[in-house]
Structures are given as structure tokens and as C-alpha cells.
Amino acid sequence: MFNGSGFSKSLDDEVFTLWLEKGRDSKIKYNYVLIIWDEYETEYKPVYVELRDEIEPYKISNGREILVAVYDLYSESRIKI
């Protein structure tokens, strides 16, 4: 996933699927998974949030982390950001 998006690696589909499952199985009622690119670690990482408003702070890059995409955990659809 995210091949050719300006990142040095792609995200493995199996890893992405595991992140969705982990978010749905959490005791905290998460609704969204944010896919973050970490410039220093040169890898993707998930961030789980409950409410859509919690996505806002991630829209602004801090120089190290870049918001790549947001997905609904239950419909698995990509959310436009």
C-alpha cells in the first residue's frame, strides 16, 4: 500500500489487516485507524482514535510524522482528510 506516494517503503497488506483487527478488538471503542509515516524510523505506524475530531491534530505534520491516510475500522473504507 502507498507505493509511489513519496515514502521510501510500502505498507504490507497483511500488516494493515492486523492493524484493523487490533483496533476492532481493543477494549477501547476505537472507530478509526490513522496511518502515520515516521520520517526518522522510516516506517508506518498505526494510531487509533475514537472520534473524528481527534484526527485534526494529525493533519499538520510535525516534521517527523506525516498523516498518510485514515480508515474506518469497521467498514474498512478510507476517510477523506
Secondary structure, 3 states (H helix, E strand, C coil): CCCCCCCCCCCCHHHHHHHHHHHHHCCCCCCEEEEEEECCCCEEEEEEECCHHHHHHHHCCCCCEEEEEEEECCCCCEECC
